[in-house]
Amino acid sequence: MNRRTLLAALPFLATVPRARAETAPPPAVLTAQDKADLARIEAYLDGLHTLKARFLQIAPDGAASQGTTWLERPGRMRFQYDPPSPLLLVAGHGLFVFYDRQLKQISNIPLGQTPLGLLLRENLRLSGDLTVTEVFRQPGEIQVSLYRTGSPGDGSLQLVFADKPLALRQWSVFDAQRLETRVSLFSIETGGTFDQDMFALVDPRVVPGGDKYYQ
């Protein structure tokens, strides 16, 4: 499985050539309420150190898949699909690593080139090198859409939070053609500790016994 195939299999991280990207959407005109909510979200994410949850992923073609995710901010994530999918994603040390257990093939992409990498930032600030394009509220929910100011071709990210209390519940990644991959979280647990081997970036093709890190 080559890099293109792996990225296609995990479209919520895929990037597209920037030459194909549409004109970057304009920044939102933020109201006082918008600014207050963004400040709350920044504080919430800064305080969110670990999260474990089941997930449901809906791909652009409508295909659904499930699995378990572990998030440890800053910079670490494990995204493990339920069988029979052989795919696993591990984030750490500035990279997203994709592993196909069946084919024993591995590929990676820099964390800083993916929309989802924004969620793993330390001291996340929703301004400056990030552009917020929309803050949308409905009863019990806040949605924030954003992209990297200097590289809109990397795609955009929409974060969905339950409100009162504030809690991350969903994210969507949009590519430059506005194709959406949505990930919803449920059975969420926060505040735990994880075995750091879960986030090890080991190439099992060259490290004897390295497969154990990807089970």
C-alpha positions in Angstrom: 0.0 0.0 0.0 1.6 3.3 -1.1 1.3 6.7 0.6 -1.6 7.8 -1.7 -3.6 4.7 -0.8 -3.1 5.2 2.9 -4.2 8.8 2.8 -7.2 7.9 0.8 -8.1 5.3 3.4 -7.9 7.9 6.1 -9.4 10.9 4.4 -9.9 12.9 7.6 -6.1 13.6 7.4 -5.6 13.8 3.7 -4.2 17.0 2.1 -4.5 18.1 -1.5 -2.1 20.1 -3.6 -2.4 23.7 -2.7 -2.6 24.7 -6.4 -6.0 23.1 -6.4 -7.2 24.8 -3.3 -10.1 27.2 -3.6 -9.7 30.8 -2.4 -9.4 30.9 1.3 -12.7 31.7 3.0 -12.8 35.1 4.8 -12.4 35.4 8.5 -15.6 35.6 10.6 -16.6 39.0 11.9 -16.6 38.1 15.6 -19.2 39.4 18.0 -18.5 39.9 21.7 -20.3 36.6 22.4 -18.2 34.8 19.7 -15.0 36.1 21.4 -16.2 35.0 24.8 -17.0 31.5 23.5 -13.7 31.2 21.7 -11.9 32.1 24.9 -13.9 29.4 26.7 -12.9 26.8 24.1 -9.3 27.8 24.3 -9.3 27.3 28.0 -11.2 24.0 27.7 -8.7 22.6 25.2 -5.7 23.8 27.2 -7.2 21.9 30.1 -7.9 18.7 28.1 -4.9 16.5 28.6 -6.2 13.0 27.9 -9.3 11.6 26.3 -10.4 8.1 25.4 -13.6 7.5 23.3 -15.3 5.3 20.8 -15.7 7.0 17.4 -18.0 6.8 14.4 -16.4 8.1 11.2 -18.4 9.0 8.1 -16.3 9.3 5.0 -17.1 11.7 2.1 -18.7 8.7 0.2 -21.0 7.9 3.2 -19.0 4.9 4.3 -19.1 4.4 8.0 -16.4 2.9 10.3 -15.9 2.7 14.0 -13.1 2.3 16.5 -11.4 3.7 19.6 -9.3 6.8 19.9 -6.9 7.9 22.6 -5.8 11.6 22.7 -3.1 13.0 24.8 -2.4 16.6 24.4 -0.1 18.0 23.2 0.8 16.1 20.1 -0.3 12.5 20.7 -3.2 10.5 19.4 -4.0 6.8 18.6 -6.8 6.2 16.2 -7.6 2.4 16.0 -10.3 1.0 13.7 -12.3 -2.0 14.6 -11.7 -5.3 12.8 -11.7 -6.2 10.0 -10.0 -2.9 9.1 -6.2 -3.4 9.4 -5.5 0.4 9.6 -4.1 2.2 12.6 -3.0 5.8 13.0 -0.6 7.0 15.7 0.4 10.7 16.2 3.6 11.7 18.0 6.9 13.5 17.6 5.4 15.8 15.0 4.1 13.0 12.7 1.0 11.1 11.9 2.0 7.5 11.2 -0.2 5.1 9.3 0.2 1.4 9.6 -1.5 -1.4 7.7 -1.2 -4.5 9.9 -2.2 -6.8 7.1 0.3 -5.6 4.6 2.9 -4.5 7.3 3.3 -1.3 5.5 3.8 2.1 7.0 3.7 5.8 5.9 3.6 9.1 7.6 2.7 12.8 7.1 3.9 15.8 9.2 1.4 16.7 11.9 1.6 20.4 10.9 0.2 19.6 7.4 -3.1 18.1 8.6 -6.2 19.9 9.8 -6.5 17.4 12.7 -3.1 18.4 13.9 -4.6 21.7 15.1 -6.5 19.8 17.8 -3.2 18.4 19.2 -1.5 21.8 19.5 -0.1 22.9 22.8 -1.6 26.2 24.0 -4.1 26.4 21.2 -5.1 29.9 20.2 -7.9 30.5 17.8 -6.4 33.5 16.2 -3.1 34.7 14.5 -1.9 31.7 12.5 -5.4 30.2 12.7 -8.4 31.8 11.0 -11.8 31.3 12.4 -14.4 31.4 9.6 -17.6 30.7 11.7 -18.9 30.5 15.2 -22.3 28.9 15.2 -24.5 28.2 18.2 -27.6 26.2 18.6 -29.2 24.9 21.8 -26.7 23.0 23.8 -24.0 23.2 21.1 -21.2 25.4 19.7 -19.5 24.9 16.3 -16.2 26.5 15.3 -14.7 26.4 11.8 -11.1 27.2 11.2 -8.0 26.7 9.0 -4.3 27.5 9.1 -4.0 31.1 7.9 -0.9 30.5 5.8 -2.0 27.2 4.2 -5.7 27.0 3.5 -4.9 24.3 1.0 -4.3 21.9 3.8 -8.0 21.8 4.5 -10.2 23.2 7.2 -11.5 21.8 10.5 -14.8 22.2 12.2 -15.0 21.4 16.0 -18.3 20.7 17.6 -18.7 21.1 21.4 -21.5 20.3 23.7 -22.2 23.4 25.9 -22.8 23.8 29.6 -20.5 22.1 30.4 -18.2 22.5 27.4 -17.0 19.2 26.0 -15.6 18.1 22.6 -18.1 15.8 20.8 -17.3 15.9 17.1 -15.0 17.2 14.4 -15.2 17.4 10.7 -12.3 17.8 8.2 -13.0 19.4 4.9 -10.6 19.2 2.0 -10.1 22.0 -0.6 -13.1 20.7 -2.5 -15.2 20.9 0.7 -15.6 17.1 0.9 -16.3 16.3 4.5 -15.1 13.5 6.8 -16.9 13.6 10.1 -15.9 11.9 13.3 -18.3 11.7 16.3 -17.2 10.7 19.8 -19.2 8.7 22.3 -18.5 6.8 25.6 -16.0 9.5 26.4 -13.6 9.3 29.3 -11.2 12.1 30.2 -8.5 12.6 32.8 -6.9 9.1 32.7 -3.3 8.1 32.0 -2.2 6.0 29.1 0.7 3.6 28.4 3.1 5.7 26.4 4.0 2.7 24.2 0.6 3.4 22.6 2.1 6.4 20.9 5.5 4.9 20.0 6.6 5.6 16.4 8.3 2.3 15.7 8.8 0.8 12.2 7.9 -2.9 12.8 9.7 -3.7 9.5 13.1 -2.9 11.0 12.6 -3.2 14.8 12.3 -6.8 16.0 9.1 -7.2 17.8 7.9 -3.8 16.7 4.4 -5.1 15.8 3.5 -5.1 19.5 3.2 -1.3 19.4 0.5 -1.5 16.8 -1.7 -4.2 18.2 
